[in-house]
Amino acid sequence: MERLGLALKGTKIDAIYSSPLKRALDTATAIASHHRLTLQVEPDLREMEVGELEGVSIADTGVNFSQFLLQWRQGQGLEKLPGGESVADLANRLWATIQAINERHQQGTVVVVSHYFAVVATICKALGWPLTRVERIRVQTGSISIIDLEDRQSRLVSLGDTCHLREG
């Protein structure tokens, strides 16, 4: 988190938005500490609602939800998690939130801190890709992805940059 904050220290940032979840808030706070901005918490930037899978280990997920996972992988990735939301629900929620933030800061640079599935679903939505491609996108914790939304066009400028995380 500190390295990410330092990496963005020299960047002119007009606003910082974060998911209300702890790791995202801690990360956004590390970034905000180098800027004179008030961190804005946005509930719709939270991670995918996983319903009955909340707190279930990967090993148990395979056993308890194997039929669902098989259908999800073979389908369009749009099936709802038991008691949760689908990747499409997540992507639509995040994209609407990103667009609303963009409307408030059309000429500015905004940092949005969120979570893995939220980031990859947003990237698919921004590029007009089918949501089945979320499995083909990889980003790491603390990485930087940049989407340029100028002129209502979406351009992926950077995907999962981790140069700032390297020892050195």
Protein Blocks (a to p, Z undefined) as FASTA:
>chain_A
ZZmmmmmmmpccfbdcddfbfklmmmmmmmmmmpccdddddfklpccdekjmgopafklm
mmmmmmmmmmmmmmnolaccehiacfklmmmmmmmmmmmmmmmmmmbccdddddfklmmm
mmmmmnopafklmmmpccdehiacdddfehhiacdfbghiaklmpgZZ
